[in-house]
Amino acid sequence: MDLRKRANANAFDVQNYQFYDDSATFGNVDEISASKEALLKDLDLMWEQVKEENNRRMEKALTAFAGIACVAFTALILDKMSDYTCDWWSDTCVQASKILVLFYTAVLGILGWQVNLMFVVVAVS
């Protein structure tokens, strides 16, 4: 996937270089070359800044789910504790255990789906 991105970026760069070479026809050739180099340096700097910002956004993409993940983990612990303490003699504990299993399984599924979407977006972009 990285090779495809690089090939697309290189094709885009070639088109831009050709456009710049065709458009920049006024003035001294040395000044045109110097301005092209300065422009390319600025574009490279901007590209690096955009990549860094996207990486930071990727790191923060799942932080919205941290609280619900902690609650789901607590539900898992409570479910396992009830399995050993009261599920064998109390129907109420069995029903509560089923609700807890439903809850943390749903949260796990939602988190898995969000991680999948995040990786699909990364692969496409």
Residue frames as qw, qx, qy, qz and C-alpha x, y, z in Angstrom:
[[0.000, 0.886, 0.464, 0.000, 0.00, 0.00, 0.00],
 [0.321, -0.771, 0.098, 0.541, 2.86, 2.37, 0.76],
 [0.406, -0.084, 0.592, 0.692, 4.30, 1.83, -2.72],
 [0.174, 0.658, 0.645, 0.348, 0.99, 2.83, -4.30],
 [0.184, -0.926, -0.225, 0.241, 0.88, 6.02, -2.22],
 [0.410, -0.559, 0.343, 0.634, 4.44, 6.82, -3.16],
 [0.365, 0.211, 0.675, 0.606, 3.74, 6.18, -6.87],
 [0.056, 0.833, 0.525, 0.165, 0.67, 8.42, -6.77],
 [0.296, -0.870, -0.019, 0.394, 2.62, 11.13, -4.96],
 [0.444, -0.300, 0.498, 0.682, 5.45, 10.89, -7.49],
 [0.279, 0.490, 0.662, 0.493, 3.00, 11.14, -10.42],
 [0.100, -0.928, -0.356, 0.049, 1.42, 14.17, -8.78],
 [0.411, -0.696, 0.195, 0.555, 4.84, 15.73, -8.23],
 [0.437, 0.031, 0.597, 0.672, 5.80, 15.17, -11.89],
 [0.142, 0.737, 0.574, 0.327, 2.59, 16.85, -13.02],
 [0.247, -0.929, -0.163, 0.221, 3.21, 19.80, -10.70],
 [0.484, -0.462, 0.361, 0.650, 6.83, 20.17, -11.79],
 [0.359, 0.315, 0.633, 0.610, 5.74, 20.15, -15.43],
 [0.015, -0.878, -0.458, -0.138, 3.04, 22.75, -14.70],
 [0.370, -0.827, 0.034, 0.422, 5.53, 24.96, -12.86],
 [0.481, -0.216, 0.498, 0.689, 8.08, 24.64, -15.65],
 [0.248, 0.522, 0.630, 0.518, 5.44, 25.53, -18.26],
 [0.141, -0.905, -0.396, -0.059, 3.99, 28.43, -16.23],
 [0.423, -0.787, 0.096, 0.438, 7.14, 30.08, -14.89],
 [0.694, 0.444, 0.294, 0.484, 8.39, 31.74, -18.07],
 [0.084, 0.945, 0.017, 0.317, 9.05, 35.32, -16.94],
 [0.419, -0.852, 0.314, -0.023, 12.38, 36.49, -15.58],
 [0.139, 0.653, -0.744, -0.006, 15.85, 35.12, -15.23],
 [0.819, 0.031, -0.553, -0.146, 16.25, 31.34, -15.50],
 [0.394, 0.146, -0.714, 0.560, 18.39, 31.25, -12.34],
 [0.303, -0.128, 0.381, -0.864, 15.72, 33.13, -10.37],
 [0.792, -0.035, -0.260, -0.551, 13.03, 30.78, -11.67],
 [0.719, 0.080, -0.673, 0.150, 15.11, 27.78, -10.56],
 [0.148, 0.153, -0.628, 0.749, 15.76, 29.35, -7.15],
 [0.524, -0.111, 0.179, -0.825, 12.06, 30.10, -6.64],
 [0.825, 0.006, -0.465, -0.320, 11.19, 26.55, -7.71],
 [0.541, 0.104, -0.728, 0.409, 13.62, 25.13, -5.15],
 [0.125, -0.126, 0.487, -0.855, 12.22, 27.39, -2.43],
 [0.700, -0.059, -0.105, -0.704, 8.69, 26.36, -3.36],
 [0.784, 0.048, -0.614, -0.074, 9.63, 22.67, -3.29],
 [0.299, 0.122, -0.710, 0.626, 11.22, 23.05, 0.14],
 [0.382, -0.093, 0.294, -0.871, 8.09, 24.77, 1.44],
 [0.794, -0.002, -0.323, -0.516, 5.89, 22.03, -0.03],
 [0.649, 0.089, -0.726, 0.208, 8.04, 19.32, 1.53],
 [0.045, 0.115, -0.607, 0.785, 7.87, 21.07, 4.89],
 [0.586, -0.053, 0.079, -0.805, 4.10, 21.41, 4.64],
 [0.788, 0.053, -0.551, -0.270, 3.79, 17.74, 3.64],
 [0.449, 0.085, -0.763, 0.457, 5.77, 16.64, 6.68],
 [0.215, -0.082, 0.439, -0.869, 3.62, 18.81, 8.95],
 [0.731, -0.013, -0.186, -0.657, 0.44, 17.28, 7.51],
 [0.724, 0.064, -0.686, 0.009, 1.81, 13.76, 8.02],
 [0.215, 0.089, -0.703, 0.673, 2.73, 14.54, 11.64],
 [0.439, -0.057, 0.228, -0.867, -0.71, 16.01, 12.30],
 [0.795, 0.017, -0.406, -0.451, -2.39, 12.94, 10.81],
 [0.567, 0.084, -0.766, 0.292, -0.25, 10.68, 12.99],
 [0.064, -0.069, 0.570, -0.816, -1.30, 12.62, 16.08],
 [0.642, -0.011, -0.040, -0.766, -4.93, 12.33, 15.04],
 [0.748, 0.057, -0.640, -0.166, -4.52, 8.58, 14.60],
 [0.315, 0.083, -0.767, 0.553, -3.14, 8.30, 18.13],
 [0.231, 0.063, 0.453, -0.859, -6.15, 10.17, 19.49],
 [0.454, -0.066, -0.575, -0.678, -8.76, 8.45, 17.33],
 [0.614, -0.300, -0.722, -0.106, -9.87, 5.90, 19.93],
 [0.168, 0.062, -0.587, 0.789, -9.51, 7.98, 23.09],
 [0.503, -0.205, -0.052, -0.838, -13.23, 8.76, 22.97],
 [0.840, -0.155, -0.436, -0.282, -13.87, 5.09, 23.75],
 [0.327, 0.310, -0.737, 0.504, -11.50, 4.86, 26.72],
 [0.394, -0.207, 0.471, -0.761, -14.19, 5.48, 29.33],
 [0.866, 0.048, -0.030, -0.498, -16.66, 2.97, 27.95],
 [0.718, 0.303, -0.619, 0.097, -13.82, 0.45, 27.53],
 [0.056, 0.297, -0.725, 0.619, -12.99, 0.81, 31.24],
 [0.646, -0.071, 0.311, -0.693, -16.65, 0.31, 32.15],
 [0.880, 0.205, -0.321, -0.284, -16.77, -2.78, 29.91],
 [0.480, 0.337, -0.739, 0.331, -13.62, -4.14, 31.56],
 [0.268, -0.211, 0.614, -0.712, -15.21, -3.59, 34.98],
 [0.816, 0.059, 0.031, -0.574, -18.32, -5.41, 33.73],
 [0.756, 0.293, -0.585, -0.014, -16.12, -8.33, 32.66],
 [0.178, 0.292, -0.761, 0.551, -14.49, -8.48, 36.10],
 [0.518, -0.095, 0.423, -0.737, -17.88, -8.32, 37.85],
 [0.854, 0.161, -0.255, -0.423, -19.23, -11.06, 35.58],
 [0.637, 0.268, -0.699, 0.184, -16.33, -13.37, 36.34],
 [0.069, -0.236, 0.686, -0.685, -16.62, -12.64, 40.06],
 [0.690, -0.017, 0.219, -0.689, -20.33, -13.43, 40.01],
 [0.777, 0.223, -0.546, -0.221, -19.62, -16.69, 38.17],
 [0.482, 0.158, -0.773, 0.381, -17.66, -17.92, 41.17],
 [0.075, -0.089, 0.588, -0.800, -19.66, -16.31, 43.97],
 [0.441, 0.223, 0.532, -0.687, -23.39, -16.39, 43.30],
 [0.506, 0.257, -0.493, -0.659, -24.32, -17.71, 39.85],
 [0.311, 0.035, -0.949, -0.042, -24.62, -21.28, 41.11],
 [0.103, -0.394, -0.832, 0.377, -27.39, -20.48, 43.59],
 [0.144, 0.608, 0.313, -0.715, -29.02, -17.17, 42.51],
 [0.485, 0.570, 0.585, 0.313, -31.09, -16.67, 39.38],
 [0.036, 0.984, 0.088, -0.151, -30.75, -12.92, 39.85],
 [0.365, -0.657, 0.503, 0.427, -26.97, -13.20, 39.57],
 [0.554, 0.161, 0.718, 0.390, -27.36, -15.36, 36.46],
 [0.321, 0.834, 0.432, 0.123, -29.56, -12.72, 34.82],
 [0.140, -0.944, 0.161, 0.251, -27.18, -9.92, 35.83],
 [0.528, -0.370, 0.624, 0.442, -24.29, -11.96, 34.46],
 [0.523, 0.466, 0.633, 0.329, -26.08, -12.34, 31.12],
 [0.143, 0.972, 0.185, -0.013, -26.65, -8.58, 30.94],
 [0.338, -0.791, 0.379, 0.342, -23.00, -7.91, 31.73],
 [0.589, -0.036, 0.679, 0.438, -21.89, -10.36, 29.04],
 [0.408, 0.741, 0.490, 0.210, -24.17, -8.64, 26.54],
 [0.057, -0.987, 0.015, 0.151, -22.78, -5.23, 27.51],
 [0.353, -0.681, 0.510, 0.390, -19.07, -5.98, 27.32],
 [0.590, 0.182, 0.689, 0.378, -19.49, -8.06, 24.17],
 [0.329, 0.863, 0.365, 0.115, -21.31, -5.17, 22.48],
 [0.157, -0.936, 0.218, 0.228, -18.61, -2.72, 23.59],
 [0.549, -0.341, 0.644, 0.409, -15.91, -5.06, 22.31],
 [0.543, 0.485, 0.618, 0.297, -17.72, -5.33, 18.98],
 [0.164, 0.974, 0.159, -0.003, -18.07, -1.55, 18.67],
 [0.326, -0.793, 0.408, 0.313, -14.41, -1.02, 19.52],
 [0.607, -0.047, 0.688, 0.396, -13.38, -3.66, 17.01],
 [0.448, 0.727, 0.479, 0.203, -15.51, -2.00, 14.34],
 [0.015, -0.991, 0.053, 0.123, -13.99, 1.42, 15.08],
 [0.469, -0.555, 0.569, 0.385, -10.45, 0.03, 14.92],
 [0.594, 0.287, 0.669, 0.344, -11.33, -1.63, 11.62],
 [0.294, 0.905, 0.296, 0.084, -12.70, 1.64, 10.23],
 [0.239, -0.891, 0.275, 0.272, -9.59, 3.47, 11.40],
 [0.527, -0.302, 0.669, 0.429, -7.31, 1.03, 9.57],
 [0.519, 0.564, 0.588, 0.258, -9.46, 1.16, 6.44],
 [0.120, 0.988, 0.083, -0.060, -9.21, 4.96, 6.41],
 [0.369, -0.718, 0.482, 0.341, -5.44, 4.74, 6.89],
 [0.603, 0.029, 0.705, 0.371, -5.12, 2.19, 4.09],
 [0.431, 0.750, 0.470, 0.176, -7.17, 4.30, 1.68],
 [0.031, 0.997, -0.020, -0.062, -5.47, 7.61, 2.40]]
